[in-house]
Amino acid sequence: MNDMRDVFFDEILNIMRSDEHVIFLFADMGAMGLGQIRKEFPLRCVNVGIAEQNMANVAAGIALAGKKVIIYSIAAFATLRCYEQIKISICGMGLPVAIVGMGPGISYAADGPTHHATCDVASLGALSGMSILSPCDESSVRAAIREAYASTGPVYVRLDKGAYPALYSCNTLASMTQICTGTQALIVASGVLTHEALRAAKHLEQNGISVGVVDVFRIKPFDYVALKNMSTGVKLIVSIEEHVAWGGMSVQVAQALKNTGIYHEAMTLCEEQPIGYGDRAWYWRRYEIDAAAITKRILSLISG
């Protein structure tokens, strides 16, 4: 397994080698893969410094000149620090700029609230023309970057860090995929929490409960028809996300299930700012969005 960040830089390198019109901007980040891009393309890979607002405006100007632009920073900064610039300069003109946010949710657990991206889907999802992609493994990272590169409008990619088991073997993905089937309930997840959902499904199977798992790759535009079709025959759907409830993926799940008679429960972060000290897994346990919490909740809902 490869770290998803390394996969991202590798894919960017491949794209830049094949297309001289691609420009990569970043806000004072560092990584070995990024160093290789800077070495090979010093004129097309630019560090704008700790200035995300300027980065978004520069990206818009370059895109207006006919270039494909990819901007990269920590997710909390790439979305909220330059929100007005994304809204006006990028989305306002429907420009083909890919915004790659490193570390969604509580990825940067130890760095505290300044680095947490717990409302990025709600914020960017509200912007006209913005697409949102949420990869969960190596292949889906490549698929997300390729889709963002090919897009004619703005795209936000929630890029996670760490190495995770492969769920896909192709670099082109549907909006959502049913990873495993179940007859009693369905877990709808996105990003790395899809792996927690799969662990929960295995635990539940050991308790005699058949649960399917759906991985949502494209959060916006959300494929309501696909989810409705995948939920045929089940009575319960639990959505899980490392994001606050307001404006997140779970809202779209609820919309898809409207008038179906299926009971939907959303497991999300609470609206209070994540507090305390611990790694990401500690936060998942604290806010009850890990495999154990999912298992416990579904057992409670089915038995109750």
C-alpha positions in Angstrom: 0.0 0.0 0.0 1.2 3.5 -0.8 0.5 6.7 1.1 -2.3 8.5 -0.7 -0.2 11.7 -0.7 2.6 10.0 -2.6 0.0 8.6 -5.1 -1.3 12.1 -5.6 2.1 13.6 -6.3 2.9 10.7 -8.7 -0.3 11.3 -10.6 0.3 15.1 -10.8 3.8 14.4 -12.1 2.4 12.1 -14.8 -0.2 14.7 -15.8 2.3 17.5 -16.0 4.7 15.4 -18.1 1.9 14.8 -20.6 0.4 18.3 -20.6 2.6 21.4 -20.7 -0.5 23.6 -19.9 -0.9 22.3 -16.3 0.2 24.7 -13.5 0.6 23.5 -9.9 0.4 26.0 -7.1 0.9 25.2 -3.4 0.9 27.1 -0.2 4.2 26.4 1.6 3.8 22.6 1.8 6.6 20.1 1.8 6.9 16.5 0.7 9.3 14.3 -1.2 6.9 13.9 -4.1 6.3 17.6 -4.2 10.1 18.1 -4.4 10.3 16.0 -7.5 7.6 18.0 -9.2 9.4 21.3 -8.3 12.7 19.8 -9.6 11.3 18.7 -12.9 8.9 21.6 -13.6 10.4 24.7 -11.8 8.5 27.1 -13.9 5.1 25.3 -13.6 5.2 24.4 -9.9 5.0 27.6 -7.8 5.1 28.0 -4.0 2.9 31.1 -3.3 3.8 30.9 0.4 1.4 31.0 3.3 -1.1 33.0 1.2 -4.1 30.9 0.2 -6.2 33.9 -0.7 -3.6 35.0 -3.2 -3.2 31.4 -4.4 -6.9 31.2 -5.3 -6.8 34.6 -7.2 -3.5 33.7 -9.0 -5.1 30.3 -10.0 -8.1 32.1 -11.4 -5.9 34.5 -13.5 -3.8 31.6 -14.8 -7.0 29.7 -15.7 -8.3 32.7 -17.6 -5.1 32.5 -19.7 -6.2 29.1 -20.8 -4.1 26.9 -18.4 -5.3 24.0 -16.2 -4.5 24.9 -12.6 -4.2 22.7 -9.5 -3.9 24.3 -6.1 -2.8 22.4 -3.0 -2.8 23.2 0.7 -4.1 21.8 4.0 -7.8 21.3 3.6 -8.8 23.7 6.3 -6.8 26.5 4.6 -7.5 25.5 1.0 -11.3 25.9 1.6 -12.0 28.4 4.4 -9.1 30.8 4.4 -9.7 31.7 0.8 -13.4 31.0 0.6 -14.4 34.4 -0.8 -11.7 34.1 -3.5 -12.9 30.7 -4.5 -16.5 31.9 -4.6 -15.9 35.0 -6.6 -12.7 34.4 -8.7 -13.0 30.7 -9.4 -16.7 29.6 -9.1 -18.0 33.0 -10.2 -16.5 32.4 -13.6 -16.7 28.6 -13.6 -13.0 28.2 -14.1 -11.3 24.8 -14.4 -9.3 25.0 -11.1 -8.8 21.8 -9.0 -8.6 22.6 -5.3 -6.9 19.8 -3.5 -7.3 19.9 0.3 -4.8 17.8 2.2 -6.2 16.2 5.4 -10.0 16.5 5.6 -11.9 16.0 8.8 -9.6 15.6 11.8 -6.6 14.2 9.8 -4.4 16.8 11.5 -5.7 15.7 14.9 -2.7 16.9 17.0 -2.6 20.3 15.4 -6.0 21.4 16.8 -9.0 23.2 15.5 -7.0 25.5 13.2 -6.1 22.5 11.1 -9.4 20.6 11.3 -11.6 20.6 8.1 -14.9 19.6 9.5 -17.2 21.8 7.4 -15.4 21.8 4.1 -18.2 19.9 2.2 -20.9 22.2 3.5 -18.9 25.3 2.6 -17.7 24.4 -0.9 -20.8 22.4 -1.6 -22.8 25.7 -1.4 -20.8 27.2 -4.2 -22.2 27.2 -7.8 -20.7 24.7 -10.1 -18.3 23.1 -7.6 -17.8 19.4 -7.7 -16.6 17.5 -4.6 -14.6 14.2 -4.8 -13.7 12.0 -1.8 -11.2 9.2 -2.6 -10.6 6.3 -0.2 -7.7 4.4 -1.6 -4.8 4.6 -4.1 -6.9 3.9 -7.3 -9.6 6.4 -6.3 -7.0 9.1 -5.6 -5.8 8.6 -9.2 -9.4 8.7 -10.4 -10.1 11.9 -8.5 -7.1 13.7 -9.8 -7.7 12.6 -13.4 -11.4 13.7 -13.1 -10.4 17.1 -11.6 -7.8 17.6 -14.4 -10.3 16.8 -17.1 -13.1 18.9 -15.6 -14.2 22.1 -17.3 -15.2 23.7 -14.0 -14.0 23.9 -10.4 -13.4 20.7 -8.4 -12.6 20.1 -4.8 -10.7 16.9 -3.9 -10.6 15.8 -0.2 -7.2 14.2 -0.2 -6.4 12.0 2.9 -3.1 10.9 4.1 -1.9 7.4 5.0 -2.0 4.1 3.3 -5.2 2.1 3.1 -6.2 -1.3 1.6 -7.2 -1.2 -2.0 -10.9 -1.2 -2.7 -10.6 -0.5 -6.4 -8.4 -1.6 -9.3 -9.3 1.0 -11.9 -8.7 4.7 -12.3 -12.2 5.6 -13.4 -15.0 5.4 -10.8 -18.7 5.7 -10.7 -20.2 8.4 -8.4 -20.7 5.7 -5.8 -20.0 2.0 -5.5 -21.6 -0.8 -3.4 -18.5 -2.5 -2.0 -20.5 -5.3 -0.4 -24.1 -6.2 -0.3 -26.4 -6.8 2.7 -30.1 -7.6 3.2 -30.8 -5.9 6.5 -29.0 -2.6 6.5 -26.7 -0.4 4.4 -23.8 1.8 5.6 -23.1 4.8 3.4 -19.6 6.2 3.9 -17.0 8.3 2.1 -13.2 8.7 2.1 -11.2 6.7 4.6 -14.3 6.1 6.8 -15.4 3.6 4.2 -12.8 1.3 5.7 -14.3 1.7 9.1 -17.7 0.9 7.6 -16.3 -2.3 6.1 -14.9 -3.3 9.4 -18.2 -2.7 11.1 -20.0 -4.8 8.4 -17.6 -7.7 9.2 -18.3 -7.4 12.9 -22.0 -7.3 12.3 -21.8 -10.4 10.0 -20.3 -12.2 12.9 -23.4 -11.3 14.9 -25.6 -12.7 12.1 -26.6 -9.3 10.7 -26.2 -8.8 6.9 -25.1 -5.2 6.1 -23.9 -3.7 2.9 -21.5 -0.8 2.4 -21.6 1.9 -0.2 -18.6 4.2 -0.8 -19.5 7.6 -2.1 -16.7 8.9 -4.4 -18.5 11.9 -5.7 -20.3 13.8 -3.0 -21.3 16.6 -5.3 -23.1 16.3 -7.6 -24.7 13.5 -5.5 -26.2 10.5 -7.3 -29.6 10.3 -5.7 -30.9 7.7 -8.2 -27.9 5.4 -7.6 -28.3 5.4 -3.8 -32.0 4.8 -4.1 -31.4 1.8 -6.3 -28.7 0.4 -4.0 -31.0 0.7 -1.0 -33.8 -1.4 -2.5 -34.9 -4.1 0.0 -33.3 -2.7 3.1 -35.1 -1.1 6.0 -32.2 0.8 7.6 -29.4 3.0 6.3 -26.7 4.5 8.4 -24.5 7.3 6.9 -21.1 7.9 8.4 -18.9 10.9 7.9 -16.0 12.9 9.5 -17.9 16.1 9.0 -20.5 18.1 10.9 -24.1 17.1 10.2 -25.2 20.4 8.8 -24.5 20.5 5.0 -22.6 17.3 4.9 -23.0 14.1 2.8 -25.6 12.8 5.2 -28.0 15.6 4.2 -27.8 14.3 0.6 -28.4 10.7 1.7 -31.5 11.9 3.5 -32.7 13.6 0.4 -32.1 10.5 -1.7 -34.2 8.4 0.7 -37.1 10.9 0.9 -40.5 9.1 0.6 -38.8 5.6 0.5 -39.9 4.5 4.0 -36.3 3.6 4.8 -35.1 4.7 8.2 -32.0 6.8 8.0 -29.6 7.6 10.8 -26.6 9.9 10.4 -23.4 9.4 12.4 -21.4 12.6 12.1 -19.2 14.9 14.1 -21.1 17.1 16.5 -21.2 20.9 15.8 -19.0 21.8 18.7 -15.3 22.3 17.8 -13.4 19.0 18.3 -11.6 19.3 21.6 -9.1 17.2 23.6 -5.8 15.6 22.8 -5.2 12.5 20.8 -4.7 11.0 17.4 -7.3 10.7 14.7 -8.5 7.3 16.0 -8.9 8.8 19.4 -11.2 11.5 18.0 -13.2 8.8 16.0 -13.8 7.0 19.3 -14.6 10.2 21.2 -17.2 11.3 18.6 -18.4 7.7 17.9 -17.8 7.4 14.2 -15.4 4.4 14.2 -16.1 0.8 13.4 -17.0 -0.1 17.0 -19.5 2.7 17.3 -21.1 1.9 13.9 -21.5 -1.7 14.9 -23.0 -0.8 18.3 -25.4 1.6 16.7 -26.7 -0.7 14.0 -27.1 -3.6 16.6 -29.1 -1.2 18.7 -31.3 0.0 15.9 -32.0 -3.5 14.6 -32.6 -5.1 18.0 -34.7 -2.2 19.2 
